[in-house]
Structure formats: C-alpha cells, structure tokens
Amino acid sequence: MGKDKIQRIINYEKICCGYMNTKDLIVEKTLKLILDKGTIDISISEIRNATKMTTGGIYYYFSDKNELFEAILQKYMVDYIKIDFDKIPHEGSSRKKIHDTLFYILHHFIDGVEIESIDEKINYGSVILLLTATGYLEDEVNRIISQTLNDLKIFLTGLVEDGKRQNEIRKDFSTENITESLFTMYMGIQEFWLTFADDNIDFIFEKNFDMTWQAIEYQ
C-alpha cells in the first residue's frame, strides 16, 4: 500500500472516529464485538463493520487479528490485573486500613478498565471470563495474577503485624493465619462476584469482613 493511500486512510479515520486514539477505538469496538458474540471467533469484516473502518485502516494499526487480540488482552487483562499498592488509602485504625485495602482492590477489579467508546455499562466479570478463555498471553496473565496475589499477601501481612503492635489485632493467632483468613475471605468474595455479578457485592463484602474482623480483633 502506497504512502499516499495510507495517509488518506489515516485522515479518514481521524475524521470518522473523532478525537479518540484510533488504535484504542479498534481495540474497544472489537472487545464489544467479542462480548456481544461471546466468542473471539470473529471475522475481519465484522471488525470492520463494528469499527466503521476500512480493512486497510485496521491492518495499518494491527498486522493481523492475533496482534489485535493480544492488544485486547494486554489492556483489559494484563494491565488490569496490576495494582498500584501506593494508591491504596491506609489511614486510621488497623480495622479501617485492612477494610479499605480489600475494598479498594475489590472495586479495582469490579470497576475494570474504562471503555470510552461504549455508552452502556459493561459487566467486567464477563470480560474477564471471556478473555481468560481465549488462551492469548496465558503465561503473562498467569504470571501477573500470581505476582499481584503475592503482593496482596505481603501488604496484608504488614497491616496485620502493625495491628498487633497497636494492640488492635489479637496476638494468640499467628500473623500468617490471620493474613490467610483475610486473604481467603477476600478471594471468596471476588469469586462470588464473578459468578453472581448482579448481587450486592458491597453488602456481601461488609458482612463477611465484619465476621472476619470479629474473629481477629484484639481481645
């Protein structure tokens, strides 16, 4: 394809797609198409219709569908799984610090990655389940998941140890056991959300956190 033709395609896509980054638009619209169909078995013509772009315009940004699918996985799974623990609020009592940490992480996953070009509310649990099943970037996704969960355990361990020093968390249980209890409680709620996304997850979280805290609170 000649340079002049490529430039005409780019100029057209800028006019057609507005101010949003064209590459991001292709990724978002293809994700929505995948969610609507419930499969990644989609054709380039379907992607073209969903994005309102030419085949040449799509292939200018992505060499093939595999590269496009990998970009989707990178944005909506790999980058999504990463958590910046420095952004987690940790002020107040040990109870508040642990509560706010787990609540922040829960909503990090529930709220998901913003999808600018789609007006309707997307159930991010559906995004996770569908993209996980694709097999794309599987090793990278699994590595990031393992690292994130390990980082969460380490972060909780520090909060529990601090709570013990402040006489806010009981000392007759080991730090490891208390951390595991909090971690298991959290993971159960996250799994519940994936299965029952329409339920009141905040209410379920608060109820389970209260019960767990009663068990570990300093006596």
N, C-alpha and C positions, 0 to 999 in steps of 0.2 A: 504494500500500500504506500503511495507517494506521500511526501510530507505535506503537500498542499491539501490532500484529501483528509489526512489525519487532523490537520488544523481545523478544517471545516467541520469535521465531526465533533471536535472538542468545543468549538464555538457554539455549535448547535446544542450540545448537551448543557453548556453553561446557561444558555437562554431557556432551554426546556426545563432544567432542574432547579433554576433559581440559584440561591447563594450557597446551598449546601454542597459540601465536598462531593464531587461526582462519584468517586470511588466508594465513599461511605454510603451514598444513596443506593448504589448497586448492591452492596452488602446487606443493607437494611431491607430493601424490597425483596431480595432473594430469600432472606430469612423469613419474611412474612409469607412468601410463597411456599416455603418448606413447611411452615406451621399450618397453613391452610390445607395443604395436601397430606400432611402427616408423614412425609417421606422426603428423602433427598433425591429420589428418582425423578428428576425434572429435566426438561429439555432446554436448550438454549433459546428456542422460540418462546417458551413460557417465561423465561427470564427476560427476554426482550419485551414481551407484552407487559410484564409486571413493572418493568423499569421505564417503559416508554422510550427505550433507547434502541439504536441500531446494533446489529451484531458486531459491526466493526468498532463501534464505540465501546461495547463491553469488552471485546478482545484487546482493545488498546490498554485497558487497565488490568486485565487478567488474561494470562496466556491460554488458560483452559478452565473448565468447570472445577477441576481439582484444586487449582490455585484459589478460585473463588470460595470453595467450601472451606479451605484451610484458613482463609481470611476471616470467615464467619466464626469458625471455631476459636481462632486467636482472640477475636474481640469479645465474643459472647460466652466463652468458656474459660480460656486460659487467663486472660486479663481479668475477667470477672471473679475468678476464684481467689486471686491475690488480695490480701488485706493489708492495709497500712495501719499497723497497730499504734502508730504515733498519733493517729487521728481519733482514737477511742477515748472518750471522756473518762477520767479516773480521778474524781474528786469526791470528798465526803467519807462516809463510813465504809468499812470493808463490804458490808452488805450492798451499799449503793454502787461501789466500784465494780463488784462482781456482777451485779444485776445489769448495770449499764453496759458492761463489756459484752455480755452474752446477748443482750437486747440489740446492741449495735450490730453485732455480727449476724444475728438472725435477720435483721432488716437489710443488711448489706446483700444477703442472698435473695430475700423475698422481693426487694425492690428491683434488683437486677441492673442491667445496663440500659441507660436511656436510649429509646428508639425514636429519634426525632421525626422521622417522616411518616410515622404511623399514628393516627389520632386515637385509635381505640386502645383500651387498656390490655396489655399483654400479660398473660399468666406466665411468669418466668419459670415456674416449675415445669411447664410444658416445653419451654425452650431447653432446659437442662436435660430432661428425659429424652427428647428427640435428638439433640446434638450428641449426647453421650453414646447413643446407639449407632451413630454413623461410623465410628471407628477411626475417624480422622484425628490426627495428633494425639492418639490414645496415650502414648508413652509420656508426652509432655503434660497432658491433662492429669494423668495419674501422679506424676512427679509433683506438680504444683499442689494437688489435693493433699498429698502426704505431707508436704512441707508446711502448708497452711495449718493443717490439723496439729502438727507437731509444735508449730509456733503458738497456737492457741493453748496447748497444754502447758508450755513454758510460761506463757503470760499468766495463766490462771494459777500456776504454782507460785509465782511471785506474789500474787494478790493474796493467796491463802497464807503464805508464810508471813506476810505483812499483817494479816488479820490476827494471826496467832500472837505476834509480838504486841499488838494493840489490845490483847485480851478480848477480841470480838469473835474469834473462832476457837472452838474447843480444841484442846491440846491432847486429849486422850485418844484421838484418831490421828493416824499419820497424815502428813501433808499429801502424800501420794494417793491415799484412799479418798481423801476429801476432794482432791482435784479430779480423780476418776469419776466420782459421783456427780460432780458438776458437769464434767465433760459428757458423760453418758446421758444425763438429763437433757443437755442441750442437743446432742445428736438425735435423741429420740424425737424432740420437737421438730427439728429440721426434717427428719424423715416423715413425720406426720404431715407436715406442710406439703411435701412432695406428693403425698397420696391424697390428702384432703385439703386442697388449696382453698376451697370456699369456706372452710370453717374459720372461726375467730381465733387465729393463731396467737394474737397478743394475749387474749384471755387465758388460753391454754398455757402459754409461757408463764404468765404471772402466777397461776395456780400451782404449777409444778415447781417454779422457783421458790415460792413460799414454803412448800413442803420440804424441799431440799434444804433451804436455809434453816428451818426449824431443827433439822437433824444435825446440822453442823455448827449452829450458833453456840457461843461460849456459855457454859452452864455455871 
